[in-house]
Amino acid sequence: METQLAVSRLSALAQENRLAVFRLLVQAGVQGVAAGEIARSLGVAPNTLSAQLTVLANAGLVRSRRDGRSIIYFADYDGMSELLVF
């Protein structure tokens, strides 16, 4: 892993709400959590959550998949492992 990517991932986690989202997704496992449920669980406004998830996804820490009308988010364990090894 390049230093710049590590810095990007660490920066994404260096904010209270984003860290809370990431921790929730790590705990949820590979099945993930719907965006609406994340917002309700953490008491975050949907538009704020969307911005937080975008930062985490751009850093390679979160991925998503569509399930019907919902978007399910889950931690990118490969990205997390690369950061831990770094």
C-alpha positions in Angstrom: 0.0 0.0 0.0 1.2 3.5 -0.9 1.6 6.0 1.9 -0.9 8.4 0.1 -3.6 5.7 0.2 -3.0 4.9 3.8 -3.2 8.7 4.6 -6.5 8.8 2.7 -8.0 5.9 4.6 -6.8 7.2 8.0 -8.2 10.6 7.2 -11.6 9.1 6.4 -11.6 7.5 9.8 -10.5 10.6 11.6 -14.0 12.0 12.0 -16.4 10.9 14.8 -19.4 10.1 12.6 -17.4 8.3 9.9 -15.6 6.2 12.5 -19.0 5.3 14.1 -20.4 4.3 10.7 -17.3 2.2 9.9 -17.4 0.5 13.3 -21.1 -0.3 12.9 -20.4 -1.9 9.5 -17.5 -3.9 10.7 -19.7 -5.3 13.5 -22.5 -6.0 11.0 -20.2 -8.3 9.0 -20.5 -9.2 5.3 -24.3 -9.0 5.3 -24.1 -5.2 5.8 -26.6 -2.7 6.8 -29.2 -0.7 4.8 -28.5 3.1 4.7 -31.7 3.9 6.5 -30.9 1.6 9.3 -27.4 3.1 9.7 -29.0 6.6 9.9 -31.5 5.4 12.6 -28.9 3.5 14.6 -26.5 6.4 14.8 -29.0 9.2 14.8 -27.5 10.8 11.7 -29.5 12.8 9.1 -29.7 10.9 5.8 -28.0 13.6 3.8 -25.1 13.7 6.3 -24.8 9.9 6.3 -24.7 9.9 2.5 -21.7 12.3 2.6 -20.0 10.2 5.3 -20.5 7.0 3.3 -19.1 8.6 0.1 -15.9 9.6 2.0 -15.5 6.1 3.4 -16.2 4.5 0.0 -13.8 6.8 -1.9 -11.1 5.8 0.7 -11.7 2.1 0.0 -13.1 1.3 3.4 -16.8 0.8 2.5 -18.6 -0.9 -0.4 -22.2 -1.1 -1.3 -24.7 -3.3 -3.2 -28.3 -2.7 -4.2 -31.0 -4.9 -2.7 -34.3 -4.0 -4.2 -34.9 -0.4 -3.3 -32.3 -0.3 -0.6 -28.6 0.2 -0.7 -26.7 -2.1 1.6 -23.4 -0.9 2.9 -20.6 -3.1 4.3 -17.1 -2.8 5.4 -14.4 -3.5 2.8 -12.4 -6.0 4.8 -9.6 -6.1 2.2 -9.1 -2.4 2.4 -9.2 -2.5 6.2 -6.7 -5.3 6.3 -4.3 -3.5 3.9 -4.4 -0.5 6.2 -3.8 -2.6 9.3 -0.8 -4.3 7.6 0.6 -0.9 6.6 
